[in-house]
């Protein structure tokens, strides 16, 4: 009853700001049921944010001591086991001593435009924080957030607005929408982020990713830990990646994050 009251109050506040929109919980439940029927790598964990339960997929490492945990945030209309990119990230990073927690982000109905998702960003930020709290509560010292597409925008939104205790941020195909919506100001968010940030994009990425390459670098000019990397001969979906993206990420983390304080 208390959690429902909290959700009502938060929704009322957002309604006054004109941004209260409910996510499609039925789609989330359908994704969760399908994932649980076929899950072979990692384990399902249920987390809670703003009074709502949501699915996470936790994949452990085989070594006794790891480098830390990577929290993975999927693209628009996705889920925490989506092939190929999200599945590859959550499955292969543990082979390089990084455990992963892939989170289900709030969804809109089928056919909703990207603009329709911006109102869900406060809930997405709460889920990212719930994921951070979960892995911290289980002893992780180093926590990294990796966001793909709209998930990257959710990540920079969340981490620019709160002082989450994480070591680094990785964005893949980070969009810079031409929008006045407060939740879609990618460049302003990047400007506020002071932790190390790896900005990855593909040679044939989406238009608003490609057109904003220079603007993203300029927005991060005061962040000495910012690095931008292009993946050649690849598109937004990374269909022919063959592990290059995962290698870029764990290699960068290896020289950026102090793994002596991992656990």
N, C-alpha and C positions, 0 to 999 in steps of 0.2 A: 504493500500500500504506500509506504514511504517513497519507494523508487518511482512509482507512478506519479506521485505528487511532484517529485523533482522534475520529471520529464514534462509535466504539465506547466510548471513554472517556467522552465527553460523555453518551452515552445511559446508560451505567452509573451516572454521577453522578445523572442525573435519575431513573433507576429506583429508586435508594435514596431519593429524595424522593417516589417514587410518581407521577411525572409523565411518564415516558418513553413516548411514543406516536409511532408512525411515521406520516408523512403519506402521502397517496395519490399516489405518484409516477406511476402509470399515468394518472390524471386530468390531472395536469400535462402529461404527454407528449402526451395527446390534445388538450388546449387548444393547446399549442405547435404541433403539426402543423397544426391548423385555422387558427391565426393566420398561420402562415407561408405557407399556400396563398392567403390572401386579403389579405395585408398590402399596403397602398398608401400609407400615411402613416408616415414614420419608418423605422427599421431595427431588426432584431432583434439583440440582443447577449446573449451568454451569460456569466453571472456565476457565482461559486462561493461558497458559505457552508457551513461545517461539512462539507466534503467532498462537497457535492451541487451539481450544476450546475442553474441555473434561468434562466428567460427574463426578459429585460427589453426594453422597446421604447423606443428613444431617438429623440426628434424634435428636430431642430435648428431654430434660428432662421434667418431669411434675412439679417439684418443682420450686419455684421462683428463688432460688439461687442454682447454681450447683457447682460441684467441678472443672469443666473445660471441655475441649474437647479432645477426643481421635481421632487422624487421623489414619485411617486404610488403609493398603497397601496390596493388594491381592497377591496371588502366580502367577507363570507363567501361561499364557493362561487363566487367570481368569477375573473377573469383580467385581464391587463394591457391588453386591448383591448375590454373589455366595454362594450356599448352600453346605456344611452346615456351615462351620466355619466362613466365612466372614459375612454371614447373622446373625449368632448367636451373634457375637461380636458387630455388629452395632445395633442390636435390643435389646440385653439384658444389655449392659453396661449403657444405659440411665435409666434403672430401678434401677441402683445403683448410680445415680446422676452424671454420666458422659455422656455428649452429644457426638455424634460421627459424623465424616465426613469420609465416605468411598470413596476413590478415584479410578477412572479408570486409571491404568497405561498403558503406550504404549505397544502395542502388535506386535508380528511378525505373519507371516502367519501360518495357520494350519500346523502342522508337523515340525515346526522349532525347533531346539535343544536349550537347555539352553544356550550354547555358543553363539548362534545367538542373544541373548537378551542383551549381555553386551554392545553392541554399543548404545543401547537405554538408558543406565543408566544416561547420562547427562540430557536427556529429562525427565526421571523419577524423578531425583533430582529437576528439575525445577517445576514439578507438585507438589511434596511434599511441596516445598517452597510456591507455589501458594496456597495450602491448608492451610498452616500456616498463610499466609497473610490474607486469607479470614476469618478465625475464629478470628484472632487477630483484624481485622477490625470490627468485630461484637462484640467486647468486652471481648473475652476470655483472662483471665490472665494466666491460666494453660493450656498448650498444651502438649500432649503426642503423640508420634508416635508408632503405633503397626504394625509390618510387619510380614507377614506369608510366609515362604518358600523363593522364590526368592524376594518377597516383603520385607522380612527382610534384605536380602543382599542389595537391593536398599536403604533401610533405613540406614544401617551402612555406605554405600558408600556416601550417601547424607550428613549425619550428621558428618562424619569425615572430609569432604571437606569444610564445611561452618559452620559458627557460628550461626546456627538457634536458635532462642530464644524459646527452648522447655525445659520442666522440666524433662522428662524421656523418655527412649526408651525401648520398649518390642519387642523381636524377638521370633518367634515361628518356630521351625524346621529350624534354620538358617544353610544353607549349607556352606561348606568350599570346594569349587571346587579345583581340582588338575589342575590348569590353570595358565599360566603366564600372562594372560590378566590383564591389570592394573585395570579394573573394578571389578575383581573377587578376590581381595586380602582380604578376610574376616578378617583374623587374624590381618593384618596391620591396617585395619579400626577400629577393636575393640580396638586396642592398643591406638588409637588416641581419642577415646571417653571418656570423663571425667564426663558426666552426669550419674545419676543412670540408670542402664541397667538390665533388667530382661531377662535372656536367658532360654527359655522354650523348652524342647524337650520331645518326647514320648519314651516309653520303646521300641517300635518296629518302630522307625522312619527310615528315608531313610539312606543308608549307609554312605554318606559323612557328615551327621548330627551326627550319632552315633560314627563314627570313630574319630571325632574331638572334642569330649566333653572335654577332658583334655586340648587340645591345646587352646580351646576357653577360658577356665578358666585361663590358663597361660598368654594369650594375654591381659587379663583384670586384671592382678594381681595388677596394680597400681591404679585401679579404686575402691575406697572404697564403691561405691554405686552399684557395680556389684553383681548380685545373679544369680545362675543357679538352675533350678528346673526341675525335671523329672516327667512326668505324667505316672504313672504305668498303665498297661493293656490297652494301647492305641497305635494306629498307627499314621502315618503322617496325615491322613484325619480326625482324631478325630470323627469317625463315632459313637462311643458309649460314647461320652464325658459326656452327661447329665449335662452340665453347669459347670463342674469342671474347665475347662480352663478359662472361664470368671471369675469364683470365684477367681482363683489364681491371675488374673490380677488386679481386683478391690481391692482385699485384700492387695496386694503389694503396689498398688498406695495409698491406705489409710494410710500406714505407711511411705511412701516415699515422697509424694508430699504435700506441705503446702497448704491446701485447703482454708485457710483464704484469700489468694490472688487470688482466682479463677476468680472473676469478679470485 
